[in-house]
């Protein structure tokens, strides 16, 4: 596919499905995010009600997806958001007029507020149909891996993102570096965003870590 064809594909996705994403996000207010992934460029094409701190153009981590011709909906499955809260997701295959998959519409719901009131809101939870996160969908989802590592590290140090010092952030960046978290494309920007740090500060820390080793 030529660059021009890829651009036309992304424009078609946004034109057709952005209103759908906006409508779903509007209905569920601050609890649901809808992301449109462009399969041609393997990147995020549109975000409605951003709760994941992803950006337009970020890699989708969908490289290894092999769709069955009859497959249209994947999920629901569970993920971990950057702030440690649970996300229940469902992904819908988007197709062109020739029935070829051209995109994914991923609906991400923050279920933490619902779980806290589960006794009265149990009917709203899709827990009965929950399946493990499909490996074929996010086989290389480095953002999910970073989220899990950060919150495991914070828990082991009795810390939280709302109460973490500059020194602790420096140690966390070093721990992430040792785990290879910065190997992913745009991972430094993502980590800086999650930790509420400047991009330059993260790169300064990385330079110091590399020089030390």
NORVEN-V748955 format. One record per residue. N is the residue number from 1. SS is DSSP state (helix for helix, strand for strand, loop for the rest). Layout:
BEGIN
N/SS  N/SS
END
This chain:
BEGIN
1/loop  2/loop  3/helix  4/helix  5/helix  6/helix  7/helix  8/helix  9/helix  10/helix  11/helix  12/helix  13/helix  14/helix  15/helix  16/helix  17/helix  18/helix  19/helix  20/helix  21/helix  22/helix  23/helix  24/helix  25/helix  26/helix  27/helix  28/loop  29/helix  30/helix  31/helix  32/strand  33/strand  34/strand  35/strand  36/strand  37/strand  38/strand  39/loop  40/loop  41/loop  42/loop  43/strand  44/strand  45/strand  46/strand  47/strand  48/strand  49/loop  50/loop  51/loop  52/loop  53/loop  54/loop  55/loop  56/loop  57/loop  58/loop  59/strand  60/loop  61/loop  62/loop  63/loop  64/loop  65/loop  66/loop  67/loop  68/loop  69/loop  70/loop  71/loop  72/loop  73/strand  74/strand  75/strand  76/strand  77/strand  78/strand  79/strand  80/strand  81/loop  82/loop  83/loop  84/loop  85/loop  86/strand  87/strand  88/strand  89/strand  90/strand  91/strand  92/strand  93/strand  94/strand  95/strand  96/loop  97/loop  98/loop  99/loop  100/loop  101/strand  102/strand  103/strand  104/strand  105/strand  106/strand  107/strand  108/strand  109/strand  110/strand  111/loop  112/helix  113/helix  114/helix  115/helix  116/helix  117/loop  118/helix  119/helix  120/helix  121/helix  122/helix  123/helix  124/helix  125/loop  126/loop  127/helix  128/helix  129/helix  130/loop  131/strand  132/loop  133/loop  134/loop  135/loop  136/loop  137/loop  138/loop  139/loop  140/loop  141/loop  142/helix  143/helix  144/helix  145/helix  146/helix  147/helix  148/helix  149/helix  150/helix  151/helix  152/helix  153/helix  154/helix  155/helix  156/helix  157/loop  158/loop  159/loop  160/strand  161/loop  162/loop  163/strand  164/loop  165/loop  166/helix  167/helix  168/helix  169/helix  170/helix  171/helix  172/helix  173/helix  174/helix  175/helix  176/helix  177/helix  178/helix  179/loop  180/loop  181/helix  182/helix  183/helix  184/loop  185/loop  186/loop  187/helix  188/helix  189/helix  190/helix  191/helix  192/helix  193/helix  194/helix  195/loop  196/loop  197/loop  198/loop  199/helix  200/helix  201/helix  202/helix  203/helix  204/helix  205/helix  206/helix  207/helix  208/helix  209/helix  210/helix  211/helix  212/helix  213/loop
END
